[in-house]
Amino acid sequence: MKNTMMKKFFVGLFSFLMGVGSAFAQTNMSSEMYDLAKMKEGLRNRRVSSYDRTGNNRDHLKAIKPGETAVLADIKGAGVINHIWITMSPGPRQLSRNDIILRMYWDGSDEPSVVSPIGPFFGQGWNEQYNYASFALSSGPNGGTGLCSYFAMPFAKGARIEIENQTDVNIGAFYYYIDYVEMKELPKDMGRFHAWFNREITEALPEGETEWGSVGKQTENKDGADNYVFADIKGKGHFVGLNYYVQCPTPMWYGEGDDMWFIDGEKQASLIGTGTEDLFNTAWCPKEPYQHIYFGYP
């Protein structure tokens, strides 16, 4: 994507599984609904939540002060997290979702595999709160107050999930569920969930916005040399999805850049798209809210 616009904010959350092999043998039938009918052995459902340990109804963490880190879960052994639900107060006008940092660590690592502001991770950008739904993530109802993830997050030796309050006000109440399946050991073909957040201000070319040659010649882009790079991922795995938020200071359409995918060190992209809105399954510069099960763009 050529940086041919006025200054823009690019915010991205990139989720992927590292080291993933074939999830199912080719001869096996499998689907979400089909698997519900299977009897499973050696598994146990577990949950870590903010429930009131006294038996009363104050089921939340309270008064997480500026600069404090709260550990939501510290799980030992092997398992797969399959559901996370979160809600918090006060609302974004007082408590910025961009300044509450979510971190996840697998198998005793000192380096987090997930680092992201909590709002963008669950599909809410710009420190705004709104309803949103996709296959793996959702926020809602009541203006997006409940945040959910259904990504599978395997771990072999343990999992730790925490939040850090980088705002200048208290998190007054923080409610959460972390549901997972406990097992003796992971199957050998399981990867690890990773997510990376980035926010960047890009610079325009000297002539400014040149979309459709409006103020100057529009250059060709065959090799992606001046593209904005969303992610540069190393190692074995597969790409899961992208949450993408744009703050554009010009009335010009910001989304004509073609997505390019360079896989396993390719010099020429093997996957090339036709425009930013097309990458997110929309068309013709949409100006309306739209949601779809395989749609990652609020």
N, C-alpha and C positions, 0 to 999 in steps of 0.2 A: 504494500500500500504506500503510495507516494505521500510524503509529508508536504502536501501542497496547500494546506489550509492555514487559517490563522491559528494562534495558539489553541491547543486543545488538551483536555485532560483525557488520558486513556487509563482506564482502570480495568484490570482483568483478574479473574480468579481462575486458575488452571488446575483441573483435577485429573489425576491419572493413576493407574495402578502399575507399579513397577514389578518386573519379574513374573509376569503372568503367563502361564501356559494354557493349554486347552482346558476349558472348564468342564467339558463333558466329552466322553468318547463319541465319535461320530455315529456310532450305531445306537446310541441312547436317545430316546425321545425326552425332551425337556422343555418346559415353559413355566412361567410363574404359577399359572393355575393348575397345570399338571402336577407340579411338585407339591402342591398342597395336599394331594391325595396319597403321597408316599408316607409310609410309616418309617420313622427315623430312629435309629439306635445310637446310643452313646452321646446324645446331646441333651443339654438342660438349659432352659430359658433362665436368664438372670437379668437383674435390673439394679442399676445404681440411680438414685433419685434424691431430690431435695426434701423428701417427706419429713415431717416433724417427728423426731426420735422420741419425744415425750408422749406421743399418742394424741396430742392436740392437733389443731388445724393450721398452725403457722408453718406451712409446707414450703418454705423458701429459705434460701440464704439471704441474709440481710446485712445492710451496711458494709458492702465491700468498698473500702475507702480508696481514694485516688492513690495510685501507685501499688496497691495491693494485688496479689495473685491468689486466686481461689482454685484449689484442686477439685474438680468435679468428680473424677473417677481415678482410682489407682488399682487396676485389676491385675491379678496374678494368674499365670498359666496361659492356656491357649483358648482362643475363641474367635468369634466374628461379631462385631457390633453391627446391628442391622436397623437401628432406629435411634435417632436423637431428637428430642423435643425440648424447646426452650421458650420461655417468655420472661420479660423483665420490665421493671419500672424504675424511674419515670420514663416518659416517652422521649422520642428523639429530639424534641425542642430543648429539653433539659439535659439529656444523656445521649451523647453522640454514639451511634452504632459503629462509626468508623474508628472509634478510639477504645473500643473494647476488643482485645486481641484474643483470638481463639488459637490454642496450640494443642497438637496431638503428637504423642510419642509412642512408638511401637518397640516392643522387645527390649526394653531397658536402654534404648539409645539416648544419648545426651543431646542429640540434634532433633528438633521437631520435624516430623514429616508433613505436618500441616501448620501453616502460619497464615492467619488471615483475620482482618477485622470481621466481627461477627455478622454485621449486616450484609456485606457483599458475599460472604460465604453462603448464606441462605437465600440469596437472590434479591436482596434489597440494596440498591446503590444510592449514592448521593446523600447519605444519612436521612433517607426518607423511609417511611413505613407504609407499605401497600400490600394488597393481596397479590399473590403470585403462585403459580402451580406449574410443575413440570414432573417428569417421571421420577426423578430422584430427590427433588427439593420442593418445598412449598412454604408459603407464609400466609397466615390468615386464620380465621376470618377477622371481622371487626377492624378492618384497615391493616391487616398484616401483623397482628399481635403474637400469634403462635408461629414459631419457626421450627421446621421439620427437615430432617435429612433421612433418606432411606438407602444411602450408599452402604454397600458391604465393606467393612473395614476389618480385615483379618489381623490377628496377632498370634505369635507362637509362644512367647514367654511373658507377655504382659502388655498392658496399655495404660497410658496416663493421659488424661484430658484436663486442661486447665484454661482459665481465662485471666487476663490481666486488665485491670481498670486503668487505662491511660487518660481518662477524662479528668476534669477538675472538680467533679461532684461525686457523691456516693451513689453506688448502685443500690437503690433502696430495697428492692426485692428481686431475687433471681430464682426462678423455678426451672427445673429440668428433669427429664428422664434420659437415661442412657441404657437402652436395651441391647442385650447381646446373647449369643448362644455359646455356652461353655462346652468344651470337648477335651478329650484326653490329649490329642495332638491334631495339628492342622494337616489336611491333605497336602501332598508335596507340591501341587501346582498352584498354590495360592500366592498372590502377590501382596503388596502393601499399598494402602491408599495414601496418595500424596496430593497436596493442594498448595498452590503458590499464588500469592497476591502481588500485584504490581500497580503502581500509580505513577504516571509520567506526564509532564507537560512537553508537548512537541513544538518545534519551531516551524514556521511557514517558510516557503521559498521567498526570495526577495520580492518577486512580483505579487506575492499573496496567493489567494485561492485561484486555481486555474481549472477548476472542474468544468468539463465540457469546453475548455479553451476560452473561458469567459474573459480573462484579462491577458492571456498570453498563450503560446503554443503548449499544448499538452503533450508531454513526452511519453515515449513508449516504455513499457515495463515487461521485459522478457525474462530477466534473471532474478528479480527481487532484490537487487543490490541495495536499494534505498527503502525497502519495506520497513514498516514498524514490526518488530519482533515480539510476538506475544509470549512465546515460550521456546527455550532451547534445552531440550530434555535429553539426558544421557542415560544409556542403559537399556535393558530389555523391559518391555511393557506395552501397554496400549493406552491411548488417549481417551479420556471419558467425556469431557465437556468443558465448556467455557461460559462463564458469566462475564458480560462485557458492558461497561457503562461509559458513556461519552458525554462530556460537557463541552459544547461547541459555541464559541462566541460570535458566530456569523450565521446569517440566514441561509447560507448556501448548504446544500445537501452534503452531509459529511460521509456518506456511506458507500461511495462507488468503488472503493479499493477492492481488488480481487484477492481472496484468500489463497495462499500458496503453502503447500505442505512439502517439506523436504525430509524424506524418511531415510534413516540409516546412512547419513552422509551424502545424500544425493547432491550433485551440483546443479541439476535442473529439477524443478518441482515436479513430482509425479501426480499430485492432486492440485488442480487449479480451479477456482470458482469464478463467478461472474459478478460479484458485488457483495458488499457487507450484509445488506438486508437479505440477500439470497442465501448466504451462509446460515442465517437464522430462520430459514423456511418462510420468509415473508417475500414481498415483492412491491416494486414501484413506490419506494419511499413512504412507507406507511406512517400515518399520523394518528393512530388510534391504539388503545391498549389491546393486546392480543396474547393469548396463552394457548399452549398446545402441549400434549404429553411429552413430545420430544423437542420442545422449544426451550432454549436457555436464555432468552432475551426478553426482559420484562417490558 
